[in-house]
Amino acid sequence: KQWYQRRVRGEISAGFIWGRLSTKIGRHGVVMCSTVILCILYYLAFISFPFDAATATTTRATDKPIIPSNLYLTLAMGVLLGLGDGGFNVSIYANLSTVFEHKPAPAFAVFKFVQSL
C-alpha cells in the first residue's frame, strides 16, 4: 500500500511541476523537456545493465555494466521516469481538453482505455 501512495504523490507532484512550467515554456517545451529526460533515463538504464543481460541470466553475465547498479541510481531513474511520464500526461490532457472542448468525457475515456492496454 505504501508504494501506491508514493507513486500517487509522485504523479501529483510531477503534474503540478509540469503544469506550472507549461505556462512559462509552453506545451511544446514540456514535451521536449520530457523527451530529453526520458532519453537520459533510457541511457542510464542501458549502461547500468550488463551487455549480455538479454542472453544470459544476470548472475551468470560475463560482461560488466559501465555503471554498476545501486540504490541511488535506481531511485534517480525512478524520479526521471516519473518526471518524463508526468510531462507527457500533462501535455496530452491539455491537448485533449482543447481539441475536444465540447465533449471531453468520451475523449478522456478512450484515452484512458488505450493507455491501460
ZATOR-519254 format. One line per 4 residues: number of its first residue (from 1); their letters; for each residue x negated, y negated, z of N, C-alpha, C, CB. Coordinates in Angstrom, 2 decimals, always signed. Glycine has a CB too. Layout:
BEGIN
NUM	A	X,Y,Z,X,Y,Z,X,Y,Z,X,Y,Z ~ ...
// end
This chain:
BEGIN
1	KQWY	-0.82,+1.19,+0.00,+0.00,+0.00,+0.00,-0.86,-1.26,+0.00,+0.93,+0.00,+1.20 ~ -2.03,-1.21,+0.65,-2.88,-2.40,+0.71,-3.45,-2.75,-0.66,-4.00,-2.18,+1.69 ~ -3.80,-1.75,-1.48,-4.35,-2.05,-2.79,-3.32,-2.75,-3.66,-4.83,-0.77,-3.48 ~ -2.04,-2.38,-3.50,-0.99,-3.02,-4.29,-0.83,-4.47,-3.87,+0.34,-2.27,-4.14
5	QRRV	-0.87,-4.74,-2.57,-0.75,-6.11,-2.09,-1.91,-6.97,-2.58,-0.66,-6.14,-0.57 ~ -3.11,-6.41,-2.59,-4.27,-7.16,-3.07,-4.15,-7.43,-4.56,-5.55,-6.39,-2.78 ~ -3.66,-6.46,-5.31,-3.51,-6.65,-6.74,-2.49,-7.75,-7.04,-3.09,-5.34,-7.41 ~ -1.40,-7.74,-6.29,-0.38,-8.76,-6.49,-0.92,-10.14,-6.13,+0.87,-8.45,-5.65
9	RGEI	-1.68,-10.22,-5.04,-2.29,-11.50,-4.67,-3.25,-11.98,-5.75,-3.03,-11.38,-3.33 ~ -4.01,-11.06,-6.32,-4.94,-11.42,-7.38,-4.23,-11.92,-8.63,-5.80,-10.25,-7.73 ~ -3.14,-11.25,-9.00,-2.40,-11.68,-10.17,-1.76,-13.05,-9.95,-1.32,-10.66,-10.52 ~ -1.24,-13.28,-8.75,-0.65,-14.58,-8.46,-1.72,-15.67,-8.46,+0.07,-14.55,-7.10
13	SAGF	-2.87,-15.38,-7.89,-3.96,-16.36,-7.87,-4.44,-16.66,-9.29,-5.13,-15.84,-7.02 ~ -4.62,-15.63,-10.10,-5.07,-15.85,-11.48,-4.03,-16.64,-12.27,-5.34,-14.50,-12.17 ~ -2.75,-16.33,-12.07,-1.70,-17.09,-12.75,-1.70,-18.55,-12.35,-0.35,-16.48,-12.46 ~ -1.93,-18.82,-11.07,-1.98,-20.20,-10.60,-3.19,-20.93,-11.18,-2.03,-20.24,-9.07
17	IWGR	-4.34,-20.28,-11.16,-5.56,-20.90,-11.69,-5.42,-21.21,-13.17,-6.78,-20.00,-11.45 ~ -4.97,-20.22,-13.96,-4.85,-20.43,-15.40,-3.72,-21.39,-15.74,-4.62,-19.10,-16.10 ~ -2.65,-21.39,-14.93,-1.58,-22.35,-15.15,-2.05,-23.77,-14.96,-0.42,-22.08,-14.22 ~ -2.88,-24.00,-13.93,-3.45,-25.33,-13.71,-4.43,-25.71,-14.82,-4.14,-25.39,-12.35
21	LSTK	-5.25,-24.75,-15.23,-6.23,-25.04,-16.28,-5.59,-25.25,-17.65,-7.24,-23.93,-16.37 ~ -4.43,-24.61,-17.87,-3.81,-24.75,-19.19,-3.32,-26.17,-19.45,-2.64,-23.78,-19.32 ~ -3.02,-26.92,-18.38,-2.64,-28.32,-18.60,-3.84,-29.17,-18.97,-1.97,-28.89,-17.34 ~ -5.04,-28.74,-18.59,-6.25,-29.51,-18.90,-6.91,-29.08,-20.21,-7.24,-29.38,-17.77
25	IGRH	-7.00,-27.77,-20.44,-7.72,-27.31,-21.63,-6.80,-26.75,-22.71,-8.71,-26.26,-21.24 ~ -5.52,-26.63,-22.44,-4.57,-26.14,-23.43,-4.50,-24.63,-23.49,-4.92,-26.68,-24.78 ~ -3.50,-24.16,-24.22,-3.30,-22.70,-24.33,-4.41,-22.01,-25.09,-1.97,-22.41,-25.00 ~ -4.89,-22.66,-26.13,-5.97,-22.05,-26.91,-7.24,-21.96,-26.08,-6.24,-22.85,-28.19
29	GVVM	-7.48,-22.95,-25.25,-8.64,-22.91,-24.37,-8.54,-21.80,-23.35,-8.80,-24.24,-23.67 ~ -7.33,-21.55,-22.83,-7.14,-20.46,-21.88,-7.40,-19.12,-22.54,-5.71,-20.49,-21.29 ~ -6.92,-18.96,-23.76,-7.13,-17.70,-24.47,-8.62,-17.51,-24.77,-6.31,-17.67,-25.79 ~ -9.31,-18.57,-25.16,-10.74,-18.44,-25.45,-11.54,-18.14,-24.18,-11.26,-19.73,-26.10
33	CSTV	-11.22,-18.82,-23.07,-11.91,-18.53,-21.81,-11.64,-17.10,-21.35,-11.47,-19.53,-20.71 ~ -10.40,-16.65,-21.50,-10.08,-15.27,-21.12,-10.83,-14.27,-21.99,-8.57,-15.02,-21.24 ~ -10.96,-14.57,-23.26,-11.69,-13.70,-24.17,-13.16,-13.61,-23.78,-11.55,-14.18,-25.61 ~ -13.77,-14.75,-23.45,-15.18,-14.76,-23.04,-15.35,-13.98,-21.74,-15.70,-16.21,-22.88
37	ILCI	-14.44,-14.18,-20.78,-14.52,-13.48,-19.51,-14.41,-11.97,-19.72,-13.43,-13.97,-18.55 ~ -13.48,-11.54,-20.56,-13.32,-10.11,-20.81,-14.50,-9.53,-21.58,-12.02,-9.85,-21.57 ~ -15.10,-10.30,-22.47,-16.30,-9.81,-23.17,-17.45,-9.61,-22.18,-16.73,-10.80,-24.28 ~ -17.60,-10.54,-21.24,-18.63,-10.37,-20.20,-18.34,-9.12,-19.37,-18.69,-11.62,-19.28
41	LYYL	-17.07,-8.93,-19.02,-16.69,-7.74,-18.25,-17.01,-6.46,-19.00,-15.19,-7.79,-17.92 ~ -16.65,-6.38,-20.27,-16.89,-5.16,-21.03,-18.39,-4.91,-21.21,-16.20,-5.25,-22.40 ~ -19.18,-5.97,-21.35,-20.62,-5.81,-21.45,-21.19,-5.28,-20.14,-21.29,-7.14,-21.83 ~ -20.73,-5.82,-19.00,-21.18,-5.33,-17.71,-20.79,-3.86,-17.51,-20.60,-6.18,-16.58
45	AFIS	-19.60,-3.50,-17.94,-19.18,-2.10,-17.82,-20.04,-1.21,-18.70,-17.69,-1.95,-18.19 ~ -20.38,-1.69,-19.89,-21.19,-0.90,-20.80,-22.58,-0.64,-20.25,-21.29,-1.59,-22.14 ~ -23.20,-1.68,-19.68,-24.58,-1.49,-19.22,-24.67,-0.85,-17.84,-25.29,-2.82,-19.20 ~ -23.53,-0.67,-17.16,-23.59,-0.05,-15.84,-23.31,+1.45,-15.88,-22.59,-0.72,-14.92
49	FPFD	-23.05,+2.00,-17.06,-22.86,+3.44,-17.20,-24.07,+4.04,-17.91,-21.56,+3.75,-17.98 ~ -24.40,+5.28,-17.60,-25.47,+5.94,-18.37,-25.04,+6.10,-19.83,-25.81,+7.33,-17.76 ~ -26.00,+6.05,-20.72,-25.68,+6.09,-22.14,-25.11,+7.43,-22.58,-26.89,+5.77,-22.95 ~ -25.43,+8.51,-21.88,-24.86,+9.80,-22.25,-23.68,+10.17,-21.35,-25.93,+10.88,-22.18
53	AATA	-23.03,+9.21,-20.73,-21.92,+9.49,-19.84,-20.70,+10.04,-20.60,-21.52,+8.23,-19.08 ~ -20.60,+9.74,-21.88,-19.46,+10.24,-22.65,-19.62,+11.71,-23.02,-19.29,+9.41,-23.90 ~ -20.85,+12.18,-23.06,-21.08,+13.56,-23.47,-21.48,+14.49,-22.33,-22.13,+13.60,-24.52 ~ -21.82,+13.94,-21.19,-22.22,+14.76,-20.04,-21.55,+14.20,-18.79,-23.77,+14.78,-19.87
57	TTTR	-21.46,+15.02,-17.77,-20.91,+14.52,-16.52,-21.90,+13.53,-15.92,-20.60,+15.68,-15.53 ~ -21.40,+12.62,-15.12,-22.27,+11.58,-14.58,-23.28,+12.13,-13.59,-21.45,+10.49,-13.92 ~ -23.01,+13.29,-13.02,-24.00,+13.88,-12.11,-25.13,+14.54,-12.88,-23.34,+14.90,-11.20 ~ -24.87,+14.94,-14.14,-25.91,+15.59,-14.95,-26.46,+14.67,-16.03,-25.37,+16.84,-15.59
61	ATDK	-26.11,+13.40,-15.99,-26.57,+12.49,-17.03,-28.08,+12.30,-16.93,-25.86,+11.13,-16.91 ~ -28.73,+12.35,-18.07,-30.19,+12.23,-18.08,-30.63,+10.78,-18.25,-30.79,+13.08,-19.20 ~ -29.84,+9.99,-18.95,-30.18,+8.59,-19.13,-29.80,+7.78,-17.90,-29.49,+8.02,-20.39 ~ -30.53,+6.75,-17.65,-30.23,+5.85,-16.54,-29.55,+4.60,-17.09,-31.52,+5.48,-15.75
65	PIIP	-28.60,+4.04,-16.35,-27.98,+2.79,-16.81,-28.95,+1.62,-16.68,-26.69,+2.50,-16.02 ~ -28.69,+0.56,-17.40,-29.54,-0.63,-17.32,-29.41,-1.27,-15.93,-29.16,-1.65,-18.43 ~ -28.17,-1.39,-15.47,-27.90,-1.89,-14.12,-27.22,-0.77,-13.35,-27.00,-3.19,-14.14 ~ -27.84,-0.30,-12.28,-27.16,+0.75,-11.50,-25.88,+0.21,-10.87,-28.10,+1.31,-10.41
69	SNLY	-24.86,+1.03,-10.90,-23.57,+0.62,-10.38,-23.61,+0.51,-8.87,-22.48,+1.60,-10.81 ~ -23.00,-0.54,-8.32,-22.91,-0.70,-6.88,-21.58,-1.36,-6.54,-24.09,-1.54,-6.34 ~ -21.32,-1.53,-5.28,-20.04,-2.06,-4.83,-19.82,-3.49,-5.31,-19.95,-2.01,-3.31 ~ -20.83,-4.33,-5.23,-20.67,-5.73,-5.59,-20.44,-5.91,-7.09,-21.89,-6.51,-5.16
73	LTLA	-21.10,-5.09,-7.90,-20.88,-5.15,-9.33,-19.46,-4.71,-9.66,-21.90,-4.27,-10.07 ~ -18.99,-3.68,-8.99,-17.63,-3.20,-9.23,-16.60,-4.24,-8.81,-17.38,-1.90,-8.47 ~ -16.80,-4.89,-7.68,-15.88,-5.94,-7.23,-15.91,-7.13,-8.19,-16.24,-6.40,-5.81 ~ -17.08,-7.51,-8.66,-17.19,-8.61,-9.62,-16.47,-8.26,-10.92,-18.66,-8.95,-9.89
77	MGVL	-16.61,-7.01,-11.36,-15.91,-6.60,-12.58,-14.40,-6.61,-12.38,-16.38,-5.21,-13.01 ~ -13.94,-6.25,-11.18,-12.51,-6.32,-10.90,-11.99,-7.74,-10.92,-12.21,-5.69,-9.55 ~ -12.76,-8.67,-10.38,-12.36,-10.08,-10.41,-12.31,-10.59,-11.85,-13.33,-10.94,-9.59 ~ -13.32,-10.24,-12.64,-13.33,-10.66,-14.04,-12.16,-10.08,-14.81,-14.65,-10.26,-14.70
81	LGLG	-11.83,-8.83,-14.54,-10.68,-8.21,-15.20,-9.39,-8.92,-14.83,-10.59,-6.73,-14.85 ~ -9.23,-9.24,-13.56,-8.03,-9.95,-13.12,-7.92,-11.34,-13.73,-8.02,-10.06,-11.62 ~ -9.04,-12.07,-13.80,-9.01,-13.41,-14.38,-8.71,-13.36,-15.88,-10.33,-14.12,-14.14 ~ -9.35,-12.44,-16.58,-9.12,-12.34,-18.02,-7.70,-11.93,-18.34,-10.08,-11.36,-18.63
85	DGGF	-7.20,-10.94,-17.64,-5.84,-10.47,-17.87,-4.82,-11.54,-17.47,-5.59,-9.17,-17.10 ~ -5.09,-12.22,-16.38,-4.19,-13.29,-15.94,-4.10,-14.41,-16.95,-4.63,-13.83,-14.61 ~ -5.22,-14.76,-17.57,-5.21,-15.80,-18.60,-4.38,-15.42,-19.81,-6.62,-16.12,-19.03 ~ -4.51,-14.17,-20.25,-3.70,-13.72,-21.37,-2.22,-13.69,-21.01,-4.15,-12.35,-21.83
89	NVSI	-1.89,-13.23,-19.81,-0.49,-13.18,-19.41,+0.13,-14.57,-19.32,-0.35,-12.48,-18.07 ~ -0.60,-15.53,-18.79,-0.08,-16.90,-18.70,+0.20,-17.46,-20.09,-1.07,-17.81,-17.95 ~ -0.73,-17.25,-21.01,-0.52,-17.80,-22.35,+0.60,-17.06,-23.09,-1.81,-17.72,-23.16 ~ +0.73,-15.76,-22.88,+1.81,-15.02,-23.54,+3.16,-15.47,-23.00,+1.64,-13.50,-23.34
93	YANL	+3.27,-15.62,-21.68,+4.53,-16.08,-21.10,+4.88,-17.49,-21.56,+4.46,-16.04,-19.57 ~ +3.89,-18.35,-21.66,+4.15,-19.72,-22.12,+4.61,-19.72,-23.58,+2.88,-20.59,-21.96 ~ +3.97,-18.89,-24.41,+4.38,-18.82,-25.81,+5.78,-18.22,-25.96,+3.38,-18.01,-26.61 ~ +6.08,-17.19,-25.19,+7.41,-16.60,-25.26,+8.48,-17.59,-24.84,+7.49,-15.35,-24.39
97	STVF	+8.19,-18.38,-23.82,+9.21,-19.32,-23.34,+9.43,-20.48,-24.31,+8.82,-19.87,-21.98 ~ +8.43,-20.82,-25.11,+8.64,-21.90,-26.09,+9.24,-21.37,-27.39,+7.33,-22.61,-26.37 ~ +8.86,-20.19,-27.81,+9.39,-19.66,-29.07,+10.84,-19.21,-28.90,+8.53,-18.48,-29.55 ~ +11.15,-18.56,-27.79,+12.50,-18.06,-27.54,+13.16,-18.87,-26.43,+12.46,-16.55,-27.18
101	EHKP	+13.27,-20.17,-26.63,+13.80,-21.00,-25.57,+15.31,-20.87,-25.40,+13.45,-22.44,-25.84 ~ +16.04,-20.44,-26.43,+17.50,-20.31,-26.30,+17.91,-18.99,-25.68,+18.15,-20.46,-27.67 ~ +17.19,-17.92,-25.97,+17.49,-16.60,-25.39,+16.18,-15.97,-24.91,+18.20,-15.67,-26.43 ~ +15.66,-16.40,-23.77,+14.37,-15.87,-23.33,+14.46,-14.49,-22.67,+13.74,-16.83,-22.36
105	APAF	+15.60,-14.14,-22.10,+15.69,-12.87,-21.37,+15.41,-11.65,-22.26,+17.07,-12.73,-20.74 ~ +16.01,-11.54,-23.46,+15.67,-10.39,-24.31,+14.20,-10.36,-24.74,+16.56,-10.39,-25.54 ~ +13.64,-11.53,-24.98,+12.23,-11.58,-25.39,+11.32,-11.10,-24.27,+11.84,-13.01,-25.80 ~ +11.59,-11.53,-23.04,+10.77,-11.08,-21.92,+10.99,-9.60,-21.64,+11.07,-11.91,-20.68
109	AVFK	+12.21,-9.12,-21.84,+12.48,-7.71,-21.62,+11.71,-6.84,-22.62,+13.97,-7.44,-21.73 ~ +11.71,-7.24,-23.88,+10.97,-6.49,-24.88,+9.47,-6.55,-24.61,+11.28,-7.02,-26.29 ~ +8.99,-7.73,-24.21,+7.57,-7.86,-23.89,+7.17,-6.95,-22.73,+7.23,-9.31,-23.55 ~ +7.95,-6.93,-21.66,+7.63,-6.07,-20.52,+7.72,-4.59,-20.90,+8.57,-6.37,-19.35
113	FVQS	+8.66,-4.25,-21.78,+8.76,-2.86,-22.23,+7.52,-2.46,-23.01,+10.02,-2.66,-23.09 ~ +7.10,-3.30,-23.95,+5.92,-2.98,-24.75,+4.67,-2.98,-23.87,+5.76,-3.99,-25.91 ~ +4.60,-3.87,-22.89,+3.45,-3.91,-22.00,+3.35,-2.67,-21.13,+3.52,-5.14,-21.13 ~ +4.48,-2.08,-20.82,+4.47,-0.89,-19.94,+4.13,+0.40,-20.69,+5.82,-0.74,-19.26
117	L	+4.08,+0.35,-22.01,+3.76,+1.57,-22.79,+2.34,+1.97,-22.65,+4.05,+1.37,-24.24
// end
